[in-house]
Amino acid sequence: MAGMIELTGLTKRYGEKVAVDRLTFTVRPGIVTGFLGPNGAGKSTTMRMLLGLDNPTAGDVRIDGKRYAELKDPLKYIGALLDAKAMHGGRSAYHHLLCLAQSNGIPRRRVSEVLETVGLTAVAKKRAKGFSLGMGQRLGIAGALLGDPEILMFDEPVNGLDPEGIHWIRNLMKSLAGQGRTVFVSSHLMSEMALTADHLVVIGQGRLLADTSMADFIRENSRSYVRLRSPQQERLRDVLHEAGITAVGRGDGVLEADGATSEQLGELAARHQLVLHELSPQQASLEEAFMQLTAGSVEYHAHTDGGVPQTPGAGWGAGVQQQKKKGV
Ligand SMILES: Nc1ncnc2c1ncn2[C@@H]1O[C@H](COP(=O)(O)OP(=O)(O)OP(=O)(O)O)[C@@H](O)[C@H]1O
């Protein structure tokens, strides 16, 4: 299958530091795969090894069965945004892309096409040096798209962008995946991944912690409940209680009920002629799921070293690991 990225036991050590620790997973075409982990988890190092910018200490990463160095015209296989500032600022956006196209056997017409795609046509002749962070990101993405590759890889693409820019990047990633391409995107923001990714690879301290669909991840890690809002909150709570349903008050007439569907709750309220202003099933966000996992890590650490996590990253990773043992 075209557009596959396969990591097998991928490992990177810097002296004593193990930045990437025996990572084995596959990134598939047609979906957005989120690569999630806290700062310092090893995401950038993994992506650099994928592009042949760093050599693995052990293990292997292959693109359609080949190492990056073995790819003929690599920009036609894989386009990447690693560091948006890594360009010659004195050149215009057009010239920057033209140089990239000419040195990679890509036709000149692609330059105008990708400038159009990323919305930079109007500033194409301006020097990249004067670009805002958002424009720089767009130019970096234009470079990634230049070779019309099957695989797109973005390292923290929404960092520092305004809401309009974030929205644009999210839609772009989804539409690229919708075209059947492989989209591999890193983030340390769980909430961001929840909105964008179909599949999730989670790492912490260089190790694989989860490799799962987003829907399964949320289902297995988050609480679902039903939110009810009623001007008769006290009576509603009593009725739920009598039916053996736990409901917690959240103020403003809101109750959160566990262990019953919104259909069951709606029918129960109707039987007791209770007015409902809201009846909505809720699923905790990915962010909440991760907060739960982080909370679990404190307990986990108490078993091993008797203390709380030294860093958010350490706790976060350990928490997910603990969940993983339960079968994430
Ligand atoms: N060239 C290097 N020399 C020594 N240590 C390094 C080097 N590059 C990365 N590291 C270390 O490897 C670990 C993983 O770093 P990496 O940048 O890959 O993480 P990351 O998940 O991308 O984090 P961030 O979200 O902060 O970019 C970190 O502890 C980092 O300090």
The ligand as a Tripos MOL2 file, in Angstrom:
@<TRIPOS>MOLECULE
LIG
   31    33     1     0     0
SMALL
NO_CHARGES

@<TRIPOS>ATOM
      1 N1         20.6460   16.7230   19.7780 N.pl3     1 LIG1
      2 C1         20.2800   16.3440   20.9930 C.ar      1 LIG1
      3 N2         21.1890   16.1130   21.9620 N.ar      1 LIG1
      4 C2         20.8230   15.7010   23.1990 C.ar      1 LIG1
      5 N3         19.5540   15.4920   23.5830 N.ar      1 LIG1
      6 C3         18.5920   15.7010   22.6830 C.ar      1 LIG1
      7 C4         18.8920   16.1460   21.3410 C.ar      1 LIG1
      8 N4         17.7170   16.2550   20.6670 N.ar      1 LIG1
      9 C5         16.7300   15.9150   21.5310 C.ar      1 LIG1
     10 N5         17.2620   15.5860   22.7340 N.ar      1 LIG1
     11 C6         16.5070   15.1480   23.9250 C.3       1 LIG1
     12 O1         15.6760   14.0710   23.5420 O.3       1 LIG1
     13 C7         14.3970   14.1670   24.1740 C.3       1 LIG1
     14 C8         13.3210   14.1640   23.1280 C.3       1 LIG1
     15 O2         13.3110   15.4290   22.4560 O.3       1 LIG1
     16 P1         12.3180   15.7970   21.2750 P.3       1 LIG1
     17 O3         12.6260   17.1900   20.8610 O.co2     1 LIG1
     18 O4         12.3460   14.7350   20.2610 O.co2     1 LIG1
     19 O5         10.9180   15.7570   22.0230 O.3       1 LIG1
     20 P2          9.5160   16.3200   21.5500 P.3       1 LIG1
     21 O6          8.5230   15.2940   21.9480 O.co2     1 LIG1
     22 O7          9.5660   16.7160   20.1390 O.co2     1 LIG1
     23 O8          9.3350   17.5780   22.4780 O.3       1 LIG1
     24 P3          8.8190   19.0610   22.1460 P.3       1 LIG1
     25 O9          7.3420   18.9670   22.1470 O.co2     1 LIG1
     26 O10         9.3360   19.8340   23.3270 O.co2     1 LIG1
     27 O11         9.4320   19.4750   20.8500 O.co2     1 LIG1
     28 C9         14.4340   15.4170   25.0310 C.3       1 LIG1
     29 O12        14.7470   15.0420   26.3590 O.3       1 LIG1
     30 C10        15.5500   16.2220   24.4180 C.3       1 LIG1
     31 O13        16.1640   17.0330   25.3900 O.3       1 LIG1
@<TRIPOS>BOND
     1     1     2 1
     2     2     3 ar
     3     2     7 ar
     4     3     4 ar
     5     4     5 ar
     6     5     6 ar
     7     6     7 ar
     8     6    10 ar
     9     7     8 ar
    10     8     9 ar
    11     9    10 ar
    12    10    11 1
    13    11    12 1
    14    11    30 1
    15    12    13 1
    16    13    14 1
    17    13    28 1
    18    14    15 1
    19    15    16 1
    20    16    17 2
    21    16    18 1
    22    16    19 1
    23    19    20 1
    24    20    21 2
    25    20    22 1
    26    20    23 1
    27    23    24 1
    28    24    25 2
    29    24    26 1
    30    24    27 1
    31    28    29 1
    32    28    30 1
    33    30    31 1
@<TRIPOS>SUBSTRUCTURE
     1 LIG1         1 GROUP 0 **** ****
